[in-house]
Every structure is written in structure tokens, then in C-alpha cells.
Amino acid sequence: MKTVKHEIKLERSVKIILCIFAVGVFLNAFATPIAKELFGTKDANAYGEGPIHRITLCNGFGGGCGYTG
């Protein structure tokens, strides 16, 4: 049985870009304080950033209408 080998040669710049992506994914996966500082990630929460608007959906058949929270 014959074995077929394929070799892929990448340019140096492509290897550097792939390494940067790999490091970025690695840092993002562990969410270290260094990664948060480098990439500027912040907690996504809605409180404290402005007014909260409550929307009321009314039933067209005369059923319940109003905020119940």
C-alpha cells in the first residue's frame, strides 16, 4: 500500500499571523486579566449605563395588558 504525503509550505508572514490568532484565541479562552487589558473586554451588563425602558405588550383581544415585573 502506498502512502501519499502532502507538504504545505507557508510564507513567514502567514505563520506569524496564524501564531497571533492562536495566542489571541488562547488568551480569550482563559480570560486572564492580561487578555482583558490587551483586548479591552468588559462585562456586558445593562445596569448603570443609562435609563431602562420597559415595553408593554398588549393582547389585541382585550386580554392582559401591562407590566408585571
C-alpha positions as CSV (number, residue, x, y, z in Angstrom):
1,M,0.0,0.0,0.0
2,K,1.4,3.4,-1.0
3,T,1.5,6.4,1.4
4,V,0.9,9.8,-0.1
5,K,2.4,12.8,1.7
6,H,1.4,16.4,1.1
7,E,3.6,19.2,2.3
8,I,2.3,22.7,2.6
9,K,4.8,25.5,2.8
10,L,3.6,28.7,4.2
11,E,5.3,32.1,4.0
12,R,6.8,33.5,7.1
13,S,4.2,36.3,7.4
14,V,1.4,33.8,7.2
15,K,3.0,31.8,10.0
16,I,3.3,34.9,12.1
17,I,-0.4,35.9,11.5
18,L,-1.6,32.3,12.4
19,C,0.5,32.4,15.6
20,I,-1.0,35.8,16.6
21,F,-4.5,34.3,16.1
22,A,-3.6,31.2,18.1
23,V,-2.3,33.3,21.0
24,G,-5.4,35.5,20.9
25,V,-7.8,32.5,21.0
26,F,-5.7,31.0,23.8
27,L,-5.9,34.3,25.9
28,N,-9.6,34.7,25.2
29,A,-10.4,31.1,26.3
30,F,-8.9,31.7,29.7
31,A,-10.0,35.3,30.0
32,T,-6.9,36.3,32.1
33,P,-6.6,39.9,33.4
34,I,-3.8,40.3,30.8
35,A,-6.2,39.4,28.0
36,K,-8.9,41.7,29.4
37,E,-6.3,44.5,29.4
38,L,-4.9,43.8,26.0
39,F,-8.2,43.3,24.1
40,G,-10.3,45.7,26.2
41,T,-13.0,43.1,27.1
42,K,-15.6,44.3,29.6
43,D,-18.5,42.8,31.3
44,A,-21.7,43.1,29.3
45,N,-24.4,44.3,31.6
46,A,-27.3,46.8,31.1
47,Y,-27.3,48.3,34.5
48,G,-25.6,51.7,35.2
49,E,-25.3,52.7,31.6
50,G,-28.5,54.8,31.2
51,P,-32.2,54.6,31.6
52,I,-34.0,51.2,31.4
53,H,-37.1,51.3,29.1
54,R,-39.9,48.9,29.9
55,I,-42.1,47.9,27.0
56,T,-45.6,46.8,27.5
57,L,-47.2,44.3,25.1
58,C,-51.0,44.3,25.0
59,N,-53.2,41.5,23.8
60,G,-55.4,42.5,20.9
61,F,-58.3,40.5,22.2
62,G,-58.8,42.6,25.3
63,G,-56.7,40.3,27.4
64,G,-54.0,41.2,29.9
65,C,-52.1,44.4,29.3
66,G,-49.5,46.0,31.4
67,Y,-46.1,45.4,33.0
68,T,-46.0,42.6,35.5
69,G,-42.5,42.7,36.7
